[in-house]
Every structure is written in structure tokens, then in C-alpha cells.
């Protein structure tokens, strides 16, 4: 009888211990899944490529060969505002819009384009444009507006 009681008690403890261990392992697996999900959400979206790294050998976009025409520059940078007259910009091909500006002279037109004036940002946001590029774009707009 005593032996039966001891056996039942030990089997009861073993079952309870096994349930505790099973619960512990299950909670550890859930914790690992949560940790993995958090790590995935906060992982960097990009990487830094430094000189000397293998990724640093990526080809660089070629710079335009030779000078660009005034029309090319206008189409790339100026048309956004000058095609429809955004914020009072003189419209391309509109003699009435351009006449008072043309009367001020090319030096003034260049100064306003290069340094910005009112709503027009410096260089019309063509940050890779040289002085000659800006002058060519202005000449293109003036020629089309006389």
C-alpha cells in the first residue's frame, strides 16, 4: 500500500514536472518568435558602402558628354514652372510675359536665374548647370518668346 502511494505520488510529480517543462519550452519558443519578429521589423533597410568594400565598385552614372543645349536644359529643369507660369514665372513662348523681362537685358535675366528671384530658386534648381548652361536655357526661352 505504501509502495502504491509512493508510486502514484512520483508519477503525479513526474506528470506535473513534465507539464511545467512543456510549458516552459512552449513559452521559450513563443519568446524566440517574438524576438525574431522584432529583430526583423527594426533591421536596417539599407547598407553603407565604403571605399575599399566590394560594393564600392558599382559603376557611376556617366556625366553628359559635351555641352547641353538650351532646349535640353529647359526640358530637364525649367519646363516645370515656365510651361504653365507657376507662381508668376513667365510662360514659355508668351511674348507678353517675357517682354518686360527681356527689356531689363540679358545680364539681369541671368542674375535672376543664377541667384533666384521671388519664387524662382537659384539656378532654377538645376544644381549641375554651369553659367553657360543657364545662359543657354534663358536664350532658348527668350528666342521662343519674341
Z-matrix of the N, CA and C atoms (Angstrom, degrees):
N
C 1 1.428
C 2 1.519 1 111.13
N 3 1.315 2 114.96 1 -45.96
C 4 1.456 3 119.10 2 177.25
C 5 1.514 4 110.25 3 -62.76
N 6 1.297 5 115.10 4 -39.40
C 7 1.459 6 119.70 5 179.48
C 8 1.512 7 110.68 6 -63.54
N 9 1.338 8 118.07 7 -39.20
C 10 1.475 9 121.42 8 177.61
C 11 1.520 10 111.05 9 -63.45
N 12 1.344 11 115.62 10 -42.33
C 13 1.471 12 119.50 11 179.75
C 14 1.517 13 111.44 12 -62.67
N 15 1.311 14 116.95 13 -44.72
C 16 1.470 15 121.58 14 -179.38
C 17 1.523 16 109.23 15 -63.24
N 18 1.311 17 116.80 16 -42.69
C 19 1.465 18 120.51 17 179.86
C 20 1.516 19 110.70 18 -63.04
N 21 1.366 20 117.37 19 -44.21
C 22 1.471 21 120.59 20 179.27
C 23 1.523 22 110.62 21 -64.48
N 24 1.328 23 116.61 22 -41.23
C 25 1.461 24 120.05 23 -179.42
C 26 1.527 25 110.28 24 -63.94
N 27 1.332 26 115.96 25 -46.48
C 28 1.463 27 119.18 26 179.20
C 29 1.526 28 111.57 27 -64.00
N 30 1.349 29 117.07 28 -40.92
C 31 1.460 30 118.18 29 177.67
C 32 1.508 31 110.76 30 -66.12
N 33 1.330 32 118.41 31 -35.19
C 34 1.468 33 121.04 32 177.36
C 35 1.504 34 110.49 33 -66.34
N 36 1.326 35 117.60 34 -41.70
C 37 1.464 36 121.07 35 177.89
C 38 1.524 37 110.50 36 -66.61
N 39 1.280 38 115.96 37 -39.30
C 40 1.457 39 119.30 38 179.91
C 41 1.513 40 110.42 39 -63.71
N 42 1.329 41 117.25 40 -42.51
C 43 1.464 42 120.82 41 179.32
C 44 1.520 43 109.99 42 -65.64
N 45 1.340 44 116.66 43 -43.27
C 46 1.464 45 120.30 44 179.52
C 47 1.519 46 110.15 45 -65.44
N 48 1.320 47 116.68 46 -41.69
C 49 1.462 48 120.44 47 179.06
C 50 1.519 49 110.23 48 -64.60
N 51 1.318 50 116.55 49 -40.34
C 52 1.454 51 120.22 50 178.82
C 53 1.526 52 111.18 51 -65.56
N 54 1.316 53 117.42 52 -38.21
C 55 1.467 54 120.28 53 176.99
C 56 1.526 55 110.50 54 -64.97
N 57 1.328 56 116.60 55 -41.61
C 58 1.467 57 120.24 56 178.33
C 59 1.514 58 110.89 57 -62.62
N 60 1.327 59 115.70 58 -44.45
C 61 1.466 60 119.39 59 178.70
C 62 1.533 61 111.15 60 -63.39
N 63 1.320 62 116.29 61 -41.68
C 64 1.467 63 120.01 62 179.45
C 65 1.528 64 110.05 63 -62.88
N 66 1.327 65 116.90 64 -42.30
C 67 1.471 66 120.97 65 178.52
C 68 1.524 67 110.72 66 -64.81
N 69 1.327 68 115.85 67 -39.57
C 70 1.459 69 120.40 68 178.91
C 71 1.531 70 110.71 69 -63.06
N 72 1.324 71 117.01 70 -46.31
C 73 1.464 72 120.24 71 179.76
C 74 1.525 73 111.04 72 -65.27
N 75 1.336 74 116.90 73 -39.39
C 76 1.465 75 120.15 74 179.23
C 77 1.522 76 110.69 75 -64.10
N 78 1.330 77 117.33 76 -42.95
C 79 1.464 78 119.58 77 -179.67
C 80 1.521 79 110.83 78 -68.40
N 81 1.338 80 117.19 79 -32.80
C 82 1.461 81 120.53 80 176.87
C 83 1.524 82 110.03 81 -65.80
N 84 1.323 83 118.13 82 -40.45
C 85 1.465 84 122.00 83 178.94
C 86 1.519 85 110.48 84 -64.39
N 87 1.329 86 117.76 85 -41.58
C 88 1.465 87 121.75 86 178.20
C 89 1.521 88 110.10 87 -65.51
N 90 1.320 89 116.32 88 -42.43
C 91 1.467 90 120.31 89 178.63
C 92 1.522 91 110.56 90 -61.37
N 93 1.337 92 116.77 91 -40.77
C 94 1.467 93 120.28 92 178.09
C 95 1.528 94 110.93 93 -63.69
N 96 1.325 95 117.18 94 -40.46
C 97 1.470 96 120.79 95 178.47
C 98 1.528 97 110.41 96 -63.84
N 99 1.314 98 117.55 97 -42.57
C 100 1.461 99 121.70 98 179.02
C 101 1.524 100 110.03 99 -64.24
N 102 1.323 101 116.72 100 -44.68
C 103 1.463 102 120.92 101 178.59
C 104 1.523 103 110.79 102 -61.27
N 105 1.325 104 117.47 103 -42.94
C 106 1.466 105 121.47 104 178.61
C 107 1.530 106 110.60 105 -63.81
N 108 1.322 107 117.83 106 -41.20
C 109 1.468 108 121.48 107 -179.98
C 110 1.524 109 111.01 108 -65.15
N 111 1.317 110 116.72 109 -40.42
C 112 1.473 111 120.64 110 178.21
C 113 1.527 112 109.98 111 -65.28
N 114 1.318 113 116.67 112 -45.13
C 115 1.467 114 120.77 113 179.87
C 116 1.525 115 110.91 114 -60.33
N 117 1.313 116 116.88 115 -38.67
C 118 1.472 117 120.67 116 178.25
C 119 1.526 118 111.25 117 -66.13
N 120 1.326 119 117.42 118 -39.69
C 121 1.466 120 120.82 119 -178.87
C 122 1.518 121 113.23 120 -70.15
N 123 1.318 122 117.60 121 -30.35
C 124 1.463 123 119.02 122 -177.28
C 125 1.527 124 112.49 123 -103.12
N 126 1.322 125 117.01 124 9.52
C 127 1.468 126 120.43 125 179.07
C 128 1.526 127 109.43 126 -66.57
N 129 1.316 128 118.38 127 148.34
C 130 1.468 129 121.52 128 177.83
C 131 1.521 130 110.66 129 -60.41
N 132 1.324 131 116.47 130 146.08
C 133 1.464 132 120.29 131 179.68
C 134 1.522 133 111.96 132 -90.21
N 135 1.289 134 117.43 133 -11.38
C 136 1.453 135 120.95 134 -179.68
C 137 1.512 136 109.86 135 -145.72
N 138 1.309 137 114.15 136 -173.99
C 139 1.452 138 118.65 137 178.01
C 140 1.522 139 108.70 138 -140.94
N 141 1.294 140 115.04 139 159.62
C 142 1.453 141 121.60 140 -179.15
C 143 1.517 142 108.55 141 -98.75
N 144 1.308 143 115.64 142 132.75
C 145 1.449 144 121.11 143 179.16
C 146 1.515 145 107.96 144 -111.93
N 147 1.325 146 116.08 145 113.47
C 148 1.457 147 121.04 146 -178.28
C 149 1.518 148 110.49 147 -101.70
N 150 1.306 149 114.92 148 157.26
C 151 1.453 150 120.94 149 177.48
C 152 1.520 151 109.32 150 -55.41
N 153 1.309 152 116.51 151 133.57
C 154 1.451 153 121.15 152 -178.05
C 155 1.516 154 112.85 153 98.36
N 156 1.336 155 118.36 154 -21.16
C 157 1.463 156 121.45 155 176.47
C 158 1.522 157 109.17 156 -74.57
N 159 1.318 158 117.34 157 157.45
C 160 1.462 159 121.08 158 178.06
C 161 1.521 160 111.90 159 -59.66
N 162 1.320 161 116.60 160 -36.35
C 163 1.464 162 120.02 161 -177.34
C 164 1.523 163 112.23 162 -71.48
N 165 1.324 164 118.18 163 -13.97
C 166 1.464 165 121.53 164 -178.25
C 167 1.518 166 112.10 165 -72.22
N 168 1.311 167 118.32 166 -9.97
C 169 1.454 168 121.64 167 -178.29
C 170 1.525 169 112.54 168 -85.75
N 171 1.319 170 118.23 169 9.68
C 172 1.463 171 120.97 170 -179.77
C 173 1.523 172 109.69 171 -62.17
N 174 1.325 173 117.62 172 142.58
C 175 1.463 174 120.14 173 -178.59
C 176 1.527 175 111.56 174 -67.10
N 177 1.303 176 114.76 175 143.98
C 178 1.456 177 121.74 176 179.20
C 179 1.520 178 108.19 177 -94.46
N 180 1.319 179 116.73 178 141.11
C 181 1.465 180 120.44 179 178.53
C 182 1.522 181 109.20 180 -61.18
N 183 1.292 182 115.22 181 136.05
C 184 1.465 183 120.48 182 -177.69
C 185 1.522 184 110.68 183 -72.49
N 186 1.314 185 115.42 184 138.16
C 187 1.462 186 120.65 185 175.49
C 188 1.523 187 108.16 186 -73.98
N 189 1.335 188 116.75 187 150.99
C 190 1.455 189 118.10 188 -179.82
C 191 1.529 190 110.67 189 -59.47
N 192 1.317 191 115.10 190 136.83
C 193 1.461 192 119.71 191 -179.93
C 194 1.526 193 109.29 192 -83.18
N 195 1.305 194 116.02 193 122.95
C 196 1.460 195 120.75 194 176.68
C 197 1.513 196 112.62 195 78.19
N 198 1.314 197 115.51 196 174.70
C 199 1.459 198 119.86 197 -178.83
C 200 1.530 199 111.91 198 -70.34
N 201 1.318 200 115.16 199 148.76
C 202 1.464 201 120.73 200 177.32
C 203 1.523 202 109.04 201 -91.82
N 204 1.295 203 115.77 202 151.73
C 205 1.463 204 119.63 203 178.46
C 206 1.523 205 109.49 204 -79.95
N 207 1.329 206 115.26 205 160.43
C 208 1.460 207 119.94 206 176.17
C 209 1.518 208 111.48 207 -58.73
N 210 1.328 209 116.35 208 -36.67
C 211 1.468 210 120.44 209 178.93
C 212 1.524 211 110.89 210 -65.86
N 213 1.341 212 117.20 211 -42.05
C 214 1.468 213 120.63 212 178.58
C 215 1.528 214 111.07 213 -60.90
N 216 1.313 215 115.90 214 -43.79
C 217 1.468 216 120.38 215 -179.56
C 218 1.521 217 110.16 216 -67.15
N 219 1.329 218 117.16 217 -43.72
C 220 1.466 219 121.18 218 177.54
C 221 1.527 220 109.75 219 -56.95
N 222 1.332 221 116.30 220 -48.64
C 223 1.474 222 120.12 221 -177.57
C 224 1.522 223 112.38 222 -65.15
N 225 1.325 224 116.80 223 -31.94
C 226 1.468 225 119.93 224 -177.98
C 227 1.523 226 112.94 225 -82.72
N 228 1.337 227 117.72 226 -34.02
C 229 1.463 228 119.08 227 -170.68
C 230 1.522 229 115.39 228 -127.21
N 231 1.310 230 118.28 229 -31.31
C 232 1.471 231 120.69 230 -169.75
C 233 1.520 232 114.21 231 -94.34
N 234 1.317 233 115.89 232 -28.99
C 235 1.466 234 120.42 233 -171.70
C 236 1.526 235 113.11 234 -60.71
N 237 1.323 236 117.46 235 -29.30
C 238 1.468 237 120.86 236 -178.43
C 239 1.524 238 111.38 237 -53.13
N 240 1.324 239 117.15 238 -44.81
C 241 1.467 240 120.60 239 -178.33
C 242 1.530 241 112.72 240 -98.19
N 243 1.327 242 116.46 241 -40.96
C 244 1.461 243 119.29 242 -172.14
C 245 1.521 244 113.58 243 -79.08
N 246 1.315 245 119.91 244 -15.63
C 247 1.464 246 121.27 245 177.98
C 248 1.526 247 111.16 246 -69.30
N 249 1.337 248 117.14 247 -35.42
C 250 1.478 249 119.57 248 -176.75
C 251 1.516 250 113.86 249 -123.70
N 252 1.338 251 117.35 250 0.92
C 253 1.464 252 119.75 251 176.51
C 254 1.517 253 114.70 252 80.04
N 255 1.310 254 117.33 253 39.31
C 256 1.467 255 121.83 254 179.71
C 257 1.531 256 110.06 255 -58.15
N 258 1.319 257 117.36 256 130.17
C 259 1.473 258 124.36 257 176.95
C 260 1.522 259 113.48 258 51.88
N 261 1.308 260 116.16 259 36.23
C 262 1.457 261 120.47 260 176.06
C 263 1.514 262 114.91 261 86.05
N 264 1.317 263 118.55 262 9.12
C 265 1.468 264 121.20 263 177.73
C 266 1.521 265 108.54 264 -64.04
N 267 1.349 266 117.93 265 137.35
C 268 1.469 267 119.28 266 177.14
C 269 1.526 268 109.68 267 -63.51
N 270 1.332 269 115.87 268 129.87
C 271 1.459 270 121.21 269 -175.77
C 272 1.527 271 110.96 270 -75.57
N 273 1.306 272 114.67 271 139.07
C 274 1.459 273 121.49 272 179.28
C 275 1.529 274 109.77 273 -58.88
N 276 1.319 275 115.68 274 128.79
C 277 1.463 276 121.14 275 177.76
C 278 1.519 277 114.87 276 81.53
N 279 1.330 278 118.97 277 1.00
C 280 1.467 279 121.92 278 -178.41
C 281 1.531 280 109.04 279 -99.74
N 282 1.340 281 115.84 280 104.60
C 283 1.472 282 121.53 281 -175.91
C 284 1.521 283 111.75 282 -61.90
N 285 1.327 284 118.01 283 -37.04
C 286 1.472 285 120.67 284 -179.42
C 287 1.531 286 111.62 285 -64.04
N 288 1.321 287 117.37 286 -39.07
C 289 1.469 288 121.08 287 178.27
C 290 1.523 289 111.35 288 -68.12
N 291 1.316 290 117.09 289 -37.99
C 292 1.456 291 121.35 290 -173.13
C 293 1.523 292 114.50 291 -88.03
N 294 1.332 293 119.22 292 -25.55
C 295 1.476 294 121.75 293 -173.89
C 296 1.528 295 113.23 294 -52.53
N 297 1.343 296 120.92 295 -50.78
C 298 1.465 297 118.98 296 -179.41
C 299 1.529 298 112.94 297 -65.28
N 300 1.299 299 117.38 298 -29.40
C 301 1.466 300 120.78 299 179.13
C 302 1.527 301 110.83 300 -75.44
N 303 1.332 302 115.94 301 -42.12
C 304 1.463 303 120.12 302 178.00
C 305 1.525 304 110.20 303 -62.22
N 306 1.337 305 116.91 304 -35.87
C 307 1.469 306 121.52 305 179.86
C 308 1.534 307 111.55 306 -62.79
N 309 1.322 308 118.19 307 -24.66
C 310 1.469 309 121.01 308 178.84
C 311 1.523 310 112.16 309 -75.45
N 312 1.309 311 117.61 310 -16.79
C 313 1.458 312 121.60 311 177.75
C 314 1.522 313 112.74 312 99.94
N 315 1.312 314 114.21 313 157.99
C 316 1.469 315 120.90 314 -177.31
C 317 1.529 316 112.21 315 -66.26
N 318 1.339 317 117.36 316 -33.59
C 319 1.465 318 119.01 317 179.48
C 320 1.524 319 111.05 318 -62.37
N 321 1.324 320 116.75 319 -41.81
C 322 1.470 321 121.27 320 178.80
C 323 1.522 322 110.55 321 -68.53
N 324 1.337 323 116.76 322 -42.35
C 325 1.466 324 119.80 323 177.55
C 326 1.528 325 110.28 324 -59.49
N 327 1.332 326 116.04 325 -43.53
C 328 1.463 327 119.46 326 178.94
C 329 1.525 328 111.00 327 -64.00
N 330 1.330 329 117.03 328 -44.64
C 331 1.462 330 120.52 329 -179.64
C 332 1.526 331 110.93 330 -58.80
N 333 1.327 332 116.74 331 -43.67
C 334 1.471 333 120.32 332 179.84
C 335 1.530 334 111.19 333 -66.30
N 336 1.338 335 116.34 334 -38.66
C 337 1.468 336 119.46 335 -179.99
C 338 1.530 337 110.87 336 -71.68
N 339 1.314 338 116.83 337 -41.26
C 340 1.471 339 121.28 338 -176.34
C 341 1.523 340 111.77 339 -70.76
N 342 1.327 341 117.26 340 -43.20
C 343 1.465 342 121.43 341 -175.16
C 344 1.519 343 113.82 342 -98.36
N 345 1.314 344 117.07 343 -14.70
C 346 1.457 345 121.24 344 -176.88
C 347 1.510 346 110.73 345 89.35
N 348 1.315 347 116.32 346 153.21
C 349 1.464 348 122.46 347 179.20
C 350 1.521 349 107.97 348 -157.42
N 351 1.316 350 115.66 349 130.61
C 352 1.467 351 121.61 350 -178.63
C 353 1.535 352 109.43 351 53.42
N 354 1.329 353 117.42 352 -121.40
C 355 1.470 354 119.73 353 -177.14
C 356 1.527 355 112.82 354 -81.65
N 357 1.323 356 117.78 355 -10.54
C 358 1.468 357 119.50 356 -179.40
C 359 1.524 358 109.89 357 -80.46
N 360 1.326 359 116.01 358 122.96
C 361 1.473 360 119.06 359 177.68
C 362 1.525 361 110.41 360 -75.79
N 363 1.299 362 115.90 361 160.04
C 364 1.462 363 121.19 362 177.14
C 365 1.521 364 110.26 363 -54.26
N 366 1.317 365 115.24 364 135.41
C 367 1.462 366 123.59 365 178.90
C 368 1.522 367 112.48 366 58.85
N 369 1.318 368 117.14 367 16.37
C 370 1.463 369 119.95 368 -179.20
C 371 1.515 370 111.91 369 56.71
N 372 1.324 371 116.31 370 27.42
C 373 1.471 372 125.55 371 -177.33
C 374 1.525 373 113.02 372 66.41
N 375 1.318 374 117.51 373 16.10
C 376 1.472 375 120.65 374 173.47
C 377 1.521 376 106.87 375 -90.57
N 378 1.314 377 116.65 376 80.69
C 379 1.455 378 121.41 377 -172.41
C 380 1.526 379 113.64 378 -70.19
N 381 1.330 380 117.52 379 -17.06
C 382 1.462 381 118.48 380 176.98
C 383 1.525 382 111.92 381 -97.76
N 384 1.333 383 117.27 382 8.14
C 385 1.467 384 121.28 383 179.74
C 386 1.529 385 110.68 384 -82.35
N 387 1.311 386 114.82 385 138.06
C 388 1.461 387 120.86 386 173.90
C 389 1.529 388 108.19 387 -87.67
N 390 1.326 389 116.22 388 174.79
C 391 1.463 390 120.03 389 176.13
C 392 1.528 391 109.77 390 -59.12
N 393 1.330 392 117.13 391 -42.16
C 394 1.464 393 120.47 392 179.52
C 395 1.527 394 111.47 393 -63.44
N 396 1.334 395 117.00 394 -37.21
C 397 1.469 396 120.61 395 177.62
C 398 1.524 397 110.72 396 -62.28
N 399 1.332 398 116.28 397 -45.78
C 400 1.467 399 120.73 398 -179.66
C 401 1.529 400 109.75 399 -63.60
N 402 1.315 401 116.70 400 -43.32
C 403 1.471 402 120.29 401 178.74
C 404 1.526 403 110.83 402 -62.06
N 405 1.328 404 117.57 403 -40.00
C 406 1.468 405 121.12 404 178.71
C 407 1.525 406 111.25 405 -64.92
N 408 1.328 407 117.26 406 -40.29
C 409 1.465 408 120.71 407 178.80
C 410 1.526 409 110.25 408 -66.04
N 411 1.337 410 117.21 409 -42.19
C 412 1.464 411 120.66 410 178.08
C 413 1.525 412 109.62 411 -62.25
N 414 1.328 413 117.38 412 -46.13
C 415 1.467 414 120.73 413 -179.93
C 416 1.531 415 110.85 414 -60.07
N 417 1.315 416 116.82 415 -39.84
C 418 1.473 417 121.18 416 177.84
C 419 1.529 418 110.94 417 -60.53
N 420 1.332 419 116.84 418 -43.79
C 421 1.469 420 120.49 419 -179.55
C 422 1.526 421 111.29 420 -70.27
N 423 1.325 422 116.11 421 -39.94
C 424 1.475 423 120.28 422 179.37
C 425 1.525 424 109.77 423 -65.12
N 426 1.315 425 117.86 424 -47.16
C 427 1.477 426 121.41 425 -179.84
C 428 1.521 427 111.44 426 -57.78
N 429 1.325 428 117.46 427 -37.59
C 430 1.469 429 121.00 428 -178.46
C 431 1.523 430 112.16 429 -78.71
N 432 1.322 431 117.07 430 -9.05
C 433 1.471 432 120.14 431 -172.92
C 434 1.515 433 113.39 432 -115.55
N 435 1.315 434 118.99 433 12.16
C 436 1.463 435 120.06 434 -179.97
C 437 1.508 436 110.39 435 -104.81
